């Protein structure tokens, strides 16, 4: 059994353009996310370990208190 489709060259070109646009859009989105993570990482390097854990504990306590209010 053989199945053949006749697709005009113009449609293939248009499909290719759209596919490339979508891939570039995805790549730019991931590059923006990667850049954001790099900025966050650089910012965290300046925070010492004690301050980090102190802030983390404050955030956890705040989240826990908010959860208890809702329950």
N, CA and C of each residue as an Amber inpcrd file, in Angstrom:
protein
   213
   0.8550000  -1.1700000   0.0000000   0.0000000   0.0000000   0.0000000
   0.9010000   1.2310000   0.0000000   0.5370000   2.2040000  -0.7820000
   1.3110000   3.4300000  -0.8730000   0.3470000   4.6050000  -0.8440000
   0.7160000   5.6310000  -0.0820000  -0.1140000   6.8200000   0.0470000
   0.7440000   8.0200000  -0.3360000   0.2590000   8.8080000  -1.2660000
   1.0200000   9.9530000  -1.7380000   0.1930000  11.2150000  -1.5720000
   0.8360000  12.2460000  -1.0350000   0.1890000  13.5500000  -0.8890000
   0.8700000  14.5330000  -1.8220000   0.0810000  15.3380000  -2.4670000
   0.6220000  16.3820000  -3.3270000   0.4210000  17.7090000  -2.6060000
   1.5170000  18.2440000  -2.0740000   1.4500000  19.4860000  -1.3090000
   2.2120000  20.5610000  -2.0850000   1.5590000  21.6700000  -2.3260000
   2.2330000  22.7350000  -3.0730000   3.4780000  23.2520000  -2.3380000
   4.4980000  23.6030000  -3.1110000   5.7590000  24.0990000  -2.5530000
   5.5250000  25.3220000  -1.6720000   4.6040000  26.1790000  -2.0840000
   4.2910000  27.3930000  -1.3300000   3.8260000  27.0560000   0.0830000
   2.9950000  26.0180000   0.2240000   2.5010000  25.6070000   1.5420000
   3.6320000  25.0580000   2.4100000   4.5410000  24.3010000   1.8090000
   5.6870000  23.7650000   2.5540000   6.5880000  24.8950000   3.0570000
   6.8070000  25.8900000   2.2190000   7.6330000  27.0280000   2.6130000
   6.9750000  27.7700000   3.7700000   5.6720000  27.9940000   3.6730000
   4.9420000  28.6950000   4.7360000   4.9840000  27.9050000   6.0430000
   4.8120000  26.5860000   5.9390000   4.8860000  25.7290000   7.1190000
   6.2780000  25.8040000   7.7460000   7.3030000  25.7940000   6.9060000
   8.6760000  25.8840000   7.3990000   8.9380000  27.1990000   8.1100000
   8.4500000  28.2910000   7.5450000   8.6240000  29.6100000   8.1690000
   7.9630000  29.6410000   9.5400000   6.7640000  29.1260000   9.6240000
   6.0240000  29.1310000  10.8930000   6.7270000  28.2620000  11.9340000
   7.2200000  27.1100000  11.5170000   7.9440000  26.2210000  12.4390000
   9.2030000  26.8950000  12.9660000   9.9190000  27.5690000  12.0940000
  11.1380000  28.2590000  12.5070000  10.8050000  29.3910000  13.4660000
   9.7470000  30.1460000  13.1940000   9.3260000  31.2260000  14.0880000
   9.0150000  30.6820000  15.4740000   8.3000000  29.5730000  15.5350000
   7.9370000  28.9740000  16.8140000   9.1800000  28.5250000  17.5820000
  10.1230000  27.9040000  16.8950000  11.3480000  27.4360000  17.5480000
  12.1740000  28.6110000  18.0700000  12.2650000  29.6820000  17.2940000
  13.0110000  30.8670000  17.7400000  12.3260000  31.4710000  18.9550000
  11.0070000  31.5160000  18.9400000  10.2610000  32.0540000  20.0800000
  10.5340000  31.2350000  21.3410000  10.5170000  29.9120000  21.2090000
  10.8020000  29.0420000  22.3580000  12.2280000  29.2560000  22.8640000
  13.1700000  29.3650000  21.9220000  14.5620000  29.5350000  22.3100000
  14.7560000  30.8630000  23.0510000  14.1460000  31.9330000  22.5630000
  14.2590000  33.2310000  23.2300000  13.6490000  33.1910000  24.6220000
  12.5320000  32.4880000  24.7520000  11.8900000  32.3570000  26.0580000
  12.8300000  31.6700000  27.0440000  13.4630000  30.5650000  26.6220000
  14.3780000  29.8450000  27.5060000  15.6380000  30.6490000  27.8020000
  16.1030000  31.4380000  26.8290000  17.2680000  32.2790000  27.0760000
  16.9500000  33.3510000  28.1160000  15.7430000  33.9020000  28.0710000
  15.3260000  34.8900000  29.0710000  15.2550000  34.2480000  30.4540000
  14.7110000  33.0420000  30.5320000  14.6210000  32.3310000  31.8040000
  16.0280000  32.0350000  32.3300000  16.9090000  31.5780000  31.4410000
  18.2840000  31.2650000  31.8380000  18.9800000  32.5250000  32.3590000
  18.7680000  33.6430000  31.6880000  19.3730000  34.9100000  32.1200000
  18.8460000  35.2890000  33.5100000  17.5540000  35.1070000  33.7290000
  16.9680000  35.4240000  35.0350000  17.5870000  34.5630000  36.1290000
  17.7540000  33.2740000  35.8690000  18.3680000  32.3920000  36.8550000
  19.8140000  32.7960000  37.1330000  20.5160000  33.2300000  36.1070000
  21.8990000  33.6560000  36.2940000  21.9520000  34.9000000  37.1800000
  21.0360000  35.8420000  36.9680000  20.9750000  37.0510000  37.7980000
  20.6670000  36.6850000  39.2460000  19.7050000  35.7850000  39.4380000
  19.3600000  35.3350000  40.7950000  20.5550000  34.6580000  41.4430000
  21.2370000  33.8170000  40.6860000  22.4040000  33.1060000  41.2010000
  23.4890000  34.0850000  41.6370000  23.7440000  35.0880000  40.8210000
  24.7520000  36.0880000  41.1740000  24.3460000  36.8340000  42.4420000
  23.0590000  37.1480000  42.5650000  22.5710000  37.8350000  43.7530000
  22.7170000  36.9930000  45.0090000  22.4900000  35.7070000  44.8760000
  22.5940000  34.8190000  46.0320000  24.0350000  34.6180000  46.4920000
  24.9800000  34.8220000  45.6030000  26.3830000  34.6410000  45.9750000
  26.8090000  35.6560000  47.0310000  26.1500000  36.7990000  47.0380000
  26.5390000  37.8430000  47.9920000  25.9140000  37.6310000  49.3750000
  24.9740000  36.7050000  49.4830000  24.3070000  36.4340000  50.7540000
  25.0830000  35.3570000  51.5000000  25.4390000  35.6440000  52.7430000
  26.1550000  34.6270000  53.5080000  25.1740000  33.5530000  53.9910000
  25.7190000  32.4350000  54.3980000  24.9060000  31.2640000  54.7380000
  23.9750000  31.5210000  55.9190000  24.4550000  32.2140000  56.9500000
  23.6140000  32.4840000  58.1160000  22.4050000  33.3300000  57.7360000
  22.6410000  34.3690000  56.9460000  21.5440000  35.2390000  56.5150000
  20.5440000  34.4480000  55.6700000  21.0580000  33.6060000  54.7880000
  20.1950000  32.7890000  53.9350000  19.2680000  31.9170000  54.7770000
  19.8370000  31.1950000  55.7420000  19.0180000  30.2950000  56.5550000
  18.0660000  31.0630000  57.4670000  18.4820000  32.2270000  57.9340000
  17.5980000  33.0510000  58.7590000  16.3950000  33.5180000  57.9250000
  16.6570000  34.0060000  56.7100000  15.5760000  34.4450000  55.8180000
  14.6680000  33.2820000  55.4370000  15.2630000  32.1350000  55.1710000
  14.4890000  30.9510000  54.8140000  13.5520000  30.5600000  55.9530000
  14.0380000  30.6100000  57.1810000  13.2150000  30.2650000  58.3370000
  12.0690000  31.2620000  58.5040000  12.3220000  32.5230000  58.2710000
  11.2590000  33.5420000  58.3470000  10.1890000  33.2670000  57.2980000
  10.6060000  32.9370000  56.0930000   9.6600000  32.6390000  55.0120000
   8.8370000  31.3970000  55.3520000   9.4890000  30.3610000  55.8540000
   8.7750000  29.1320000  56.2300000   7.7460000  29.4050000  57.3230000
   8.1520000  30.1650000  58.3270000   7.2500000  30.4780000  59.4280000
   6.0560000  31.2880000  58.9330000   6.3170000  32.2410000  58.0730000
   5.2430000  33.0620000  57.5160000   4.2680000  32.2060000  56.7040000
   4.8130000  31.3270000  55.8770000   3.9730000  30.4420000  55.0680000
   3.1470000  29.5110000  55.9470000   3.7570000  28.9910000  57.0050000
   3.0580000  28.0980000  57.9200000   1.9130000  28.8330000  58.6250000
   2.1900000  30.0510000  59.0860000   1.1550000  30.8380000  59.7550000
  -0.0070000  31.1590000  58.8140000   0.3230000  31.4650000  57.5670000
  -0.7280000  31.7390000  56.5850000  -1.5500000  30.4730000  56.3110000
  -0.8790000  29.3360000  56.2230000  -1.5800000  28.0780000  56.0090000
  -2.5260000  27.7760000  57.1690000  -2.0430000  27.9810000  58.4050000
  -2.8770000  27.6860000  59.5720000  -4.1160000  28.5900000  59.6030000
  -4.0020000  29.8310000  59.1440000  -5.1540000  30.7290000  59.1040000
  -6.2270000  30.1960000  58.1530000  -5.8110000  29.6330000  57.0350000
  -6.7410000  29.1570000  56.0200000  -7.4040000  27.8430000  56.3990000
  -6.7600000  27.0680000  57.2360000  -7.2840000  25.7450000  57.5890000
  -8.2080000  25.8180000  58.7460000
